[in-house]
């Protein structure tokens, strides 16, 4: 969609104002939705709790596991801990 089409749909006659609105909308979308997201796969090893992360990673947005709390061969997101775990271990 071109700026002219957006202006006609919104009923705006001032080009500068329309462009400012479009820039504000794109900024809002960028705040709501993460951009430049990449994924990485890692195999889970029995009795291993700690894993290494990619060095260029900035933020973990979610961890998904196959057959977590289901038997349908589906990927489910593992819930995030909000507090320190009650049971401690040697790791």
C-alpha positions, 0 to 999 in steps of 0.5 A: 500500500502506498502513502496516497492509498493510506491517506485516502482510506484514513481521510487525511489530506496532509502528507506530512501528518500521514507519514508521521502517523505511519512512522508512529504505527511502525514504531508501535508494531516494533515495540509489540513484536520482536524483530530479527528473531532466529531459532536454534535447536539443541538436543536434551541429554539425560541427567544434564541440567546446564547447557551452553547458549549461542554467543550472539544471543541477546534474549530467550523468547521461549523454550519448546520441548517435544512431548512436554505434558502431552503424548501427541508428538506436539511441541509445548512451551516450557513455563518460565520460573519467576522465582529461584527454585525451592530445591537446590542441587550441586549445579 
